[in-house]
């Protein structure tokens, strides 16, 4: 008997029941990722999907999710990356670290195909402007030290032809809603702060922008742009 079968035997359910739960998690992850434009899926959503079938075994959700991860990789070519949601210090201080870890995990799908193959065969060109905007905004925030006041962010965006009052941009439509979508996708964390001088809104890099591959790729792109600018100055 394999180690996987030994792990599975503790739950007291049939192989058919287990396979059905795994299939439902896979279907939910694929459809939710498509419908929400890649917004992270909370672990608690997947846990409720499993326990809502009247299965109460404590370790069953983790087992089923891991099985789904394996099949998404081997069958569909997706890596299921786990993100740890960043929280403000005030939120963390008000709750135990165990509670925060329990409800803060989420997942995103990343293609395991080589970049050139993904671009040629899979990438949806109709959504490339969404990725481009996320890259631009997170780059601005990164260059500002990882956090920026909303009042300081908009002048940078206006230089690119993106105004907070524009409701009918030819590519992004409502620019404010486009920025909010980046927050929902967890590239940015948005926080309103009450201070002695009034209220202020800050944007901070969130877990998706801080995720290893995304973080490294962004640093490389920024470095190339900066080096090009320096080279052009030196040749003038």
N, C-alpha and C positions, 0 to 999 in steps of 0.2 A: 504493500500500500504506500502510495506517495505521501510526502509530508503535507501536501495540499489536501489530500483526502483525509488524512488524520486530523487536520485542523477543522475540516468541514464536519466530521463525525460528531463533534460536540454539540451541534445545534439541533439535532434530532429532526431534521426536515429532509425530504427526498431530494435526489439530484435534480429532478424535474423542477421542484419548487425553487431550488437554488439558482438553476439556470434561468428561470423566469424572472427572478429578482435582478439578476445580473443584466439580462436583456432590457428590463425596464429602466435601469439606471443608465445604460448606454443610450437608449432611445431618448431619455430625458436630457442627458448632457448634450447630445447632438442637436436636438430640436431647440433647446433653450439657448445654446450658443448662437445658432442661426437667427432665432427670433429676437434676441437681445443685442445683436451686433457685437457679440464677443464679450459681453459683461460677465465678470466672474460669477460662478455658481457657488452659493454658500454650501458648506458641508452639511449644515442642518437641514437644507432642502432635500438632500439625498438620504439623510438619515430618516427623515419623516416619510419619505417615499417607501422606505423599507419597513419601518415600524408601523406605518399606517395599514399594513396588510395583516395586522394582529400578530406580528412576530416581535417578541419582547426579549429575545436573547441579547444580552448586553454587548457581546462582541460581534454579533452578526452584521451590523451595518459596516463596520471596518472591513470585515472579510469580503463582503459583497462588493464594496467600493474598490478594494484592491483587485478583485477578480475583473471588475469592469475596466479598470485601468489597464490591466494586462491585455484584454481583448481589444480595447481601443487602440493599443499600440500595435499588436500583432496583426489585426484584421483591417483596421482603418488607417493605420499609419499616423496616429495622433499620440503625442505625449501629453499626459494629464499632469500639468504642473500645479503644485500646491502653493498657494500664496498665504502669507500670514498678514492679516490686516493690521495696518498701523492705526493706533489710537492716540488721542491727545492724552497728555499726562494727567489731566483732571479726570478723564474717564478711567484711566488705569488705576489711579489712586482710590477711586470709589468702589472698585471691584477687585476681587482676588485675582492673582495672575492665572490661577487654574480656570476660573470662569472665563477670563478673556481668551485664553488659548482654546477653550472648548467651543466658543461660538464665533471666533474670528477667522477660522480657516475657510478658504474658498479655492476654487479650481478654475483654471483656464485650459483651453486646448491649444497646443502648438504642433504644427505639422513637423513630421520627422523627415520629410522629403528634402533633398538638397535644394538650396535657395533658388538655383536656376531652373530646376524642374518645377518647383512650386510656382514660380513666377510665370512660367510658360504654360502650365497645364491646369493650375488650380486657382490661382489668385483671381479674385473678382475685381476687375478693373473699375467697375462702377463704384466700388467702395474705397478706392485708393485715396480719394481726397480726405476720407475720415482718418486714415492712418497718417497721412501727411500732416494734417492739422494737429493730431496728437503728438507727433514728433516735434513739430515747430514749437508748440506751447510748452511741452515738457523740457525742451532744450532751453527755452527762455528761463524757465523756473530753475533749471539746473545751474545755468550761468549766473543766476541771482543768488546762488548759495543753497538751493533746494527749497526755498520758500520765498514768496513774493506777495506784496500787498496788491489787491485788485486794482487800486488806483495807479500803481506802477506797471501793471501788466498790460492794461489797455493801450497806453501810448506805443508800446512795442508792436502790438497787433495792428494798430491803426497805420503804422508805417508799411504794413503788408496789405493794406486795403481792407482790413477787418475791423468794422466799427461795432461797438456794443449796441448802437441804435439801429443797425441794419437788420431788417426783418426779411429781406428778399435778396440776399446775396446770390449771385448766379450759380454758385457751386454749393455753398453751405446753408442757404436759406437764412433762417434766424441764427445769427452768429452767437448770440447768448445761449441759445439752445444747443448749438454745436459744442460750445465750451462745456455746458452742463453734461453733455453726453460723454465727454472725456472724463469727467468726474465720476459718472455712473460706471464707466468701464474701469475705474480704479487706476487710471494713470495719475490722477491728481486727487488730493484730499482738500476739500473746501471747508473752511471754518470761519465762523463769525465770532469776533472777539469784542467784548465790551471794555473799553478803556476810559481813562480820565478825559480824553479828548473826543469821546464819542465812539460809535460803532465802526468797526473796520472788518473787511473780509480778506482772508488770506488764502492763497493756493499753495499747497505743499506737495512734493512728490509723494505718491502713494505706492502701495506694494507692487503694482504691475510695472511701474517705471523703475522701481528699485530691484526688480527680479534680475537675477544674474545675467542671462543672455541679452535681455533688453537693455540693462544698465551698461554692459560692456559694449554693445553695438552703438549705443548713443554716444558714449565717450569717444569711440573711434571716429564716428561721423563728425562730431564737434571738433575733434583734433585735426581732421583733414581740412575742414572749413577754415579753422584758425590759421593753420599752416599755409594755406593758399593765400589768405589775406596778407600774412606776413611776407610771403614771397613776392606778391604783387607790389607791396610797398617798397621792398628792397630794390626792385627793378625799375621803379619810377625815377 
